[in-house]
Amino acid sequence: MLVEQRTYTTLPGKWREYLALYEAEGLEIQRRILGRLVGYYRTDVGTLNQIVHMWAYEDMNEREERRRALMQDDGFRRYVAKMLPLLQSQESKILVPADFFTPVWQH
């Protein structure tokens, strides 16, 4: 199991617009195609205007298959065209659990 952590930094003050657009047009598509939403957050202290979301996958092959399907979805492509102008930067990390950790969804 691995988790992809995606951090999007919006243009100053655009995080509310980003979240409203995501809830209205992106969330259902990503839940349907990507599957395991681990968390979806916004920063309140520290570096502001950031949205952090995490998705769990069995392995990199599953991630690649699901991300490919996501990018082929017409509704998601329309959402991305509206979302990208709100962003200043994007970062993606692959997090691998420590040997002693069992994610709650595997209990």
N, C-alpha and C positions, 0 to 999 in steps of 0.2 A: 504494500500500500504506500502511496505517496500523495502529497498534497501540493497543488500548484497555488502559490500565493501571487496574486496580481495586484499591483498597486498603481492606481491611476491618480495623477495629480491634475486637478482641473485648473483652468485659468482662475485667477483670484475671484472669489465670490460665486463661481459657477457650480459649486457642488450641489446646491439645492436643485438647480435645473437638471444637472446630470442624474441625480437620484430620481426625480420625477419622471424623466424620460425613460430611465432604465425600468422603473416599476411598471410604467405604462406599455413599453414596447420590447424590452429585452429580457426581463426576468423569466417569463413563462417559456420563452424559446430556449434559454440556457438551461432552465430546470429540466425541460423535456429532453434536450439533447445531451447535456453534460452530466446530468444525473445527480451526483452527490455534492450538494452545496454544504460546505462545512461552516462558512460564516460570511457575512457581508457587513462591513463596518465603514464608518467615516471617522476621520481624526477630529478630536476636539481640543487636544493639547499637543504641543510639539509642532511638527510640520503640519500646517493647516492645508485645507482644500484637497485632502487625499481621501480616496476611496480604496479600501482593501477588501478583496474578496478571495475566498479560498475554495477550491474544488478538489475532491479526492478521486483518485484513480487507482486501479489495481496495479498498473505499471505504465511505462512510457508508451507501450503499444496501444493500450486502451486510450490514453490521453490523445495520442496522435489520431486515432480513428474518430473519437468524439469531436475533437477540434476541427478535423477535416469536414465532418458532417455539419458542424456549426457554420463554418465558413461557406458552405454550399447552400445554406438555407436563405431563400430570398427575403423573408421577413427580417432575418438577422442582418443581412447586408443593408437593407433599408434603414434599420436601427443604427448600424455603425456609421452610415453616411451622415446621420443627424448628430451622433454622439462625438465623433472625432473632433469637430471644431470646438468642442468644450474643453478639450484636453491640452495640457501643457507637456506632459510626459507620461510614459507607461513603463512599468518594470514587471518582469515575471521571474519568479524563483520557484525551483522545485525543491520541496522539503521532504526529506526522508526521515522516518521516525527512528528514534534511538532504539537499540535492541530491547530495552526493558519496557517500552511504551506500547500499549494496546489501545488504539482509538476506540472511543465509546461506541461507534457504530459497529464494531466487531465483537462486542460483548455478547 
